[in-house]
């Protein structure tokens, strides 16, 4: 299972003790503790012009079918908005997309929202009482949260073996420790044999590594800083687990530098996030490989680094063929495409700006009024639930339905506002694009790497890489 982190920075006293870095630490600790794979993080800062840019980016991510099953983790429900009305709306917008909101520090998301909505000042006390109760359950060995792969939650809230999954866990440890197969090749082996993850997906390097590092397979339950040895059947012996950790740590250890040697700065992959495999459609990621050898004639030690773009499916899951390109060659080829004759490209011109603006502003005003009405209706449902006149189940259902309608209106408002900005900015954008293309053509060799990367990102939407050709898609 994967988790998405959402962080919000406040410029006033609410930010005290809960900085963005602290929220990130809490999120990563939550993932480690609950066995989630961190999928993505989104944030909104106090200094940004729009306090919901990161949140809207997260909603776009949650709409993608390929994201798989995820939960959204926040340090507290009031982090979802500048005020409780916005936080409540954001909560149900997330849930309307079929995604659960979880509180990374413990507690129930909807219950915390209702307590915060009452404004009685007891939310912090309630949250601490909830966490204390959860710690007491952890001491007793009761399972809190999702069980690790290989186990299920039994009738007494203890971990019990799932025989089919347990067999795969033992198989993974045997391949790694006794057959000397690495993490990447293990994921490939499982995928080739048709073995699936709990959710029926392919195995990746991340999922294999998480299983190899999970102490739950020793029979020890860990939650909230509480360790309960022997709380459930073990799948790995302590000696084997220790040997696996030693081997994993040894592979992470960097080559020691010789005396006086300075580590060269890493050269960035200029097409990172832009290159896609033409065979499977997945991203191509930058991969560096170092080779060391001795010359036979002189005995001198030699070192060389080779940089490639390689299909992520191949790298992490070993599921795609060996589609790879040398990094420097691919970047030069993209530059050549950008330098081709641009005379045929149409220059976009602004239309009747005044008439378009007046029409759009009227439509935008009507939409904003309707959005406010939806916020009030969600607030009324919360009031009814706090007063005991509505069940939580109905609150969830009705508020999620309202949130879906509201998001459709908000998308419509964004489109209306963009209509005006397009008219005002088309000519300026075209001028900026032409200047960027001229920089690629005339100044590329003298530019710093960060400037080169910025130019690629400003001009290119994606680069589809086939074995014998590339297809560069420019930004609209």
WOUR-V900743 format. One record per pair of residues at least 6 apart in sequence whose ideal C-beta (glycine too) atoms are under 7 Angstrom apart, sorted by the first residue. I is the first residue (numbers start at 1). J is the second residue. Records with the same first field share a line. If there is no record, write none. Layout:
BEGIN
I=J, J
END
This chain:
BEGIN
1=36, 69, 146
2=36, 37, 39, 68, 70
3=31, 36, 38, 39, 70, 71, 73
4=39, 40, 58, 70, 72, 73
5=24, 27, 38, 41, 73
6=42, 55, 58, 72, 74
7=20, 23, 24, 41, 43
8=43, 44, 79
9=15, 20, 44, 45, 46
10=46
11=46
18=75
20=43
23=75
24=41
26=75, 104, 105
27=41, 73, 104
28=38
30=73, 104
31=37, 38
33=223
34=145, 146
35=146, 148, 214
37=206, 207, 210
39=70
40=61
42=54, 55, 57, 58
43=54
44=51, 52, 53, 54, 55
51=82
55=90
59=93, 97
61=67
62=94, 97, 99
63=97
68=199, 201
69=199
70=99
71=99, 100, 102
72=94, 99, 101
73=102, 104
74=80, 101, 103, 104
75=104, 105
76=103, 112
77=87, 91, 103, 109, 112, 113, 116
78=84, 87, 116
80=87, 90, 91
81=87, 89, 90
84=116, 117
85=375, 379
88=113, 117, 378, 379, 382
89=375, 378, 403
91=101, 109, 113
92=378, 399, 400, 403
93=403, 407
94=101
95=101, 396, 400
96=400, 403, 404
101=109
102=109
103=109, 112
105=131
106=130, 131, 134
107=127, 130, 131
110=392, 396
112=123, 127
114=382, 385, 386
115=122, 123, 126
116=123
117=382, 386
118=386
134=144, 224
135=224, 226
137=144
138=144, 223, 224, 226
139=226, 228
141=158, 221, 228, 231
142=157
143=153, 157, 158, 159
144=223
147=153, 159
148=214, 216
149=165, 169, 198, 211
150=161, 162, 165, 166, 169, 217, 235
151=159, 160, 161, 162, 232
152=160, 162
153=159
154=160
158=231, 232
159=221, 232
161=233
165=198
166=235
168=195
169=211, 217, 235
170=235
172=186, 208, 211, 212
173=236, 240, 244
175=181, 186, 189
176=186, 212, 244
177=240, 243, 244
181=189
183=205, 208, 209
184=205, 318
186=208
187=203, 204, 205, 208, 317, 318
188=318
190=203
191=202, 203, 317, 318, 319
197=203, 207
202=317, 319
203=317
204=316, 317
205=316
206=316
212=244, 248
213=248
215=222
217=234, 235, 236, 241
218=234, 236, 238, 241
219=229, 230, 231, 232, 233, 234
220=227, 228, 229, 231
221=228, 231, 232
257=263
267=449
268=449, 453
269=286, 309, 327
270=331, 449, 452, 453, 456
271=309, 330, 331, 334, 456, 463
272=286
274=456, 460, 462, 463
275=283, 284, 309, 463, 465
276=282, 283, 284, 462, 463, 464, 465
277=284, 311, 313, 320, 323, 465
278=464, 465, 466
279=320, 321, 323
280=311, 313, 320
282=311, 312, 313, 320
283=312
284=309, 310, 311, 312, 465
285=310, 312, 315
286=307, 309, 327
287=308, 310, 315
288=305, 307
289=306
290=303, 305
291=304
292=301, 303
293=302
294=300, 301
295=302
307=327, 328
308=324, 325, 326, 327
309=324, 325, 327, 330, 465
310=324
311=320, 323
313=319, 320
314=320, 322, 323
323=467
325=465
330=465
333=470
334=463, 470, 472
335=440, 444
337=470, 472
338=437, 440, 459, 472
339=440, 441
342=437
347=430
348=426, 430
349=426, 427
350=423, 424, 426, 427
351=423
353=423, 424
356=419, 420, 423
357=420
360=416, 417, 419, 420
363=416
364=413, 416, 417
367=409, 412, 413, 416
368=413
370=409
371=406, 409, 410
374=402, 405, 406
377=402
378=399, 402
381=390, 395, 398, 399
382=395
384=390
385=392, 395
433=459
436=455, 458, 459
437=459
439=455
440=455
444=452
459=474, 475
460=472, 474, 475
461=473, 474, 475
462=473
463=470, 472
464=470, 471
END
